[in-house]
Amino acid sequence: LAGPSSQSLVPYLVPPDQLPRSIAWSSTTFEVAVIVGPAVGGLLYALGPTVAFGTSATCFLLGGLGVTYLKGRRRPDIRGTDADAIKRIAEGVTYVRRRPVILGALSLDLFAVLLGGAVALLPAYARDILFVGPIGLGLLRSAPAFGAALMAVFIGHKPIKRHAGLKMFVGVAIFGFATIIFGLSRNFYLSLTMLAILGAADMISVYVRQSMVQLSVPDEMRGRVSAVNVLFFSTSNELGEFESGLTAAWFGTVPSVVIGGLGTLVVVALWMKLFPPLRKVDRLQEIAVRAN
């Protein structure tokens, strides 16, 4: 419930020309939290579970209170349809399905991440392949978020201005190549580097996809389309981990990761052919015309 709502709020808080940059900075704070949060949680838990969970609950309350004081442009009164809740959900899915740019962007992320879910196998790599133990596993788990945070900071300073669609495909392709090299690596530092590159490449895709959704969808549909977006990337993460575990059981850990990376590259090639309007997107500010 919180995901689609928070995504739908962003266009009301910043001017349209600042939206892509705002998405980059928002992604930066998220990735920093992914890196710092577990460490802070561990320190708090050393003081006892009451302190750890009490601090977490307090942060949630303060965050909710902060949202109530947000100010931005007022949404014009939009007359609702007579459709019931189920039909309104279907309207969001139909809206995405009829717009090849949005459908292509969301489904590209879904299938690419589903096939390239190497993160799920990091415990096996740390124990059986890289032999680095718990501390090394922690570094491996943090590397994708570290790379994503650096890329988000870079994009925040220098937003993507031209060839956004093509750069999205390039980012996903780099994600696939980095996954393959990580899968084959026996060197801890090379593996760390590939995971950081993997995270940075994924951030390019996240940035372009979220910008497309926010800039092209009208106010009355943004919540429902954001819900579809959340469903897509949540599904890709969860099913991707299942796929990685299943193929690892069938073929082994290393072949599972390499096959997933190769599958991501195949998806990129297919999607460039199936969704040419997505590949041809140039400036993100022009996406509203092309998406419709």
N, C-alpha and C positions, 0 to 999 in steps of 0.2 A: 504493500500500500504506500509506503513512504517513497519508494524509488520513482514510480511514475509521477507522483505529486511533486517531488523535489525537482525533477527534470522539467516539468511543465512550468514551474515558477520562474526559471532563469530568464526567459525572454521578457518577463515583466519587470525585471530588476535592472537590466542594462539596455542601452540603445542597441538597435540591430547591428550597427557597424562594429560594435564592441563585443558582440556575442561570441564569435570564434575565439577571441583572446580570453574571454571570461571562462569559456569551457576548458581552455588549456590550463588556466590557473586553478580552476576547480579540480581538474584531474591531478594537478601537482599536489594539492593538499590531501587528496585521497591517497595517492601513492606514498606520501610521507607518513601518513597515518598507518598505512599497511606496514611500513618498515619500523616505525617508532612504537606503535601500539603494543605489539607483543612484548617488547622489551620492558616498557613501562608496566604492563600488566604483570609480568614476572616479578618485578621489584615490589609492586603493591601486594602481590600474593605472598611475598616473604613476610609481610606484616600480618597475614591472615586472610582467609577468604572473605570475612566481613568487610575488611578495608577494600579489597579488590572489587567486589561486587557492589559495595556501597558507593565507591567512586564512580563506577560505571553507570549506576542508576542516576547519580547526581549529574553526570555529564549529559545523559539523555534528557533529563528534566531541564537543564540549562539550555541545551540545544533547542528543545521544543519551545521554551519561553522566548528564545531569541527569534525563532521563526515568526512568532506572533507579532513581533515588532518590526518586521520587514516592511519597507516602503518601496513602492515602485509605481509604474503606470497602472491605472485602474482598467480592469477588463470590462469592455462594453457589455451591456446586458444582452445575452444571447438566448433567444427563445429556444427552449428545449423541444425536442420532437416528442411524439406520443409513443415512441418505442420503449419497450420495457428494458430491464437491465441486460438480459441475454442478447437482445437485438442490438443494443448499444455496443456491447463487446464485439459482436459480429461486424458492426460498422467500422470499428478500428481495423480489424483484419482485412475487410474488403478494401478499405482505403489504401492500406499498404500493398495489397495484391494488385491493385489497378495502376500503381505508379512504379514503373520499372527501376527508377533510380533508387527509391527508398527500399523496395523489395530486394534489389540487388545488393545494396549496402548491408542490410540486416542479415540476409541469408549468407553472404560471403563471410561475415564474421562468425555466424553460426557454424558453418561446415569447416572453416579453416581452423577455428579453435577446437572444434570437436575432434578433428583428426590430429591436431598438434598438441595434445594435452600431456606433454612430457613432465609437467610439474608433479603430476600424481605419482610418478615413479622415482622422485628424488630420494626417498628413503632407501630404495634398493640401490640406486647409484652411489649414495654416500657410504653404504655398508659393504656392498659386494663388488663395486667396480672402481670407485675412486679411493676407497678405504680412508675416509676422513673423519668418521665418527660424528657425534651429535653437534659439535661446534661447526664442523664443515657443512653439515646438513642445514644448520641455521643460516649460514652464509649463502648456500645454494638457494634456499627458499627466499632470501631477501634480494638476491641478484635481479630477478625480473622487475620487481618493484623499484629497485634502485635505477635501473636503466629507463624504466617508464617515467620516473620522476624527473630525471635529467632531460629526457626528450620533451616532457611537458613544460619544463622551465624554458627550454630553448624555443619551443613553439609559442610560448607566452610572450617572449621577446620578439620573435620573428615569425608571425603567423604565416601559414601557407596561403599564398596569394594567387598562384597560377597552377594549372594542371592538377587540381585537387583530386579528381577521380583517378588519374593515372598514378599519382603518388600513393593513393590508398592501395592500389593493386601492388605497387612496388613494395610498400610496407609489409603487406601480407606475404609476398614472395620472400622477402628477407626473413620474416618470421619462420617460414618453412625451411629455408637454407640453414638458418641458425639452429633450428631443431635437429636437422640431420647431423650437423657438425657436432653438436652437443651429444647426440646419441652415440657417435663413433669415438668421441674423445675419451682418453684415459688419463689426461692431465687435468688436475684440479683447477688450475688457473685458466686454462683454455675453456673448461666447462663453465666457470664463473663468467668469463667474458661473453660466451655464447648466450648464456641466460640473460645477461644484461642487454645484449643486442636484441635478443628475442623480445624482451619487455619494451625496449625503445621502439622497435618496429610495430609492436601491437598498439602502442600509444598513438602512432600516426593514424592507424585504422580507426581507433576509438575517437580521436579528435575529428576526423573527417566525417565519420558516421554520425556522431552526435550533432555536429554543426549542420549537416544536411537535414536531420530530423527537426531540429529546432528552427531552422530558417525557412523550411518549406511547408511546414504543416500549419494550417490555420488554427486560431485560438481554440475554437470549439472542438477540434479533433486532437489537440496536442496531448491531452491526458491519455486518451485511448491508444494513440500511436506510441506514446512513451511506454505504455503498459506492454504493447507488443515487443518493443525494443528490449525492455527488461526481461521479458519472457525468453526472447531469443538468446541474449548473452548469458542469462542464468542457465538456460538449458544447455548451451554449448559447453560451459564449464563443468557442469555435473555429468552430462553424458560423455564429455571428453575424458574425464577421469575414469569412468566406467569402461570406455572403449580401450583406454591405455592398459588398464588392468587385465581386461579380457584378452587382448592381443599379446600381452606379456605372458599370460598363462599358456597361450597357444604356441607362440613363436620364440619367446624369450624376451628379456628386458630390452636389450640393444635393438634387435630387429623391430620390436614394437615402436620404439621412438623413431627409428629411421623410416619405417613404413608410414607413420603418421606425418612426418615432415614431407615425404614424397607425395602423400595424399593432399596435403595443403597446396603444394605446387600445382597439382592436377586441378584442384578446385579453382585456383587463380586463373589458369589457362581457360577452363570451361566458362567461368563467369565473365571473363573479358569478351568471349564470343557470344554468350547468351544475353549480356546486358551492355550493349555498346553505348547507350545513353549515359550509363554510369562511368564508363571509361572516358567519355568525352567531356565530362564536367570540368570546367576550367576554374572560374572564380566561384567561391562558396556563396558570395552575395547574389549570384545569378541562379542559384539552385532552385529558387521558388518557381521560376519560369519553366526550367527543364523538368522538374519533378512532376509538374502538372500536365 
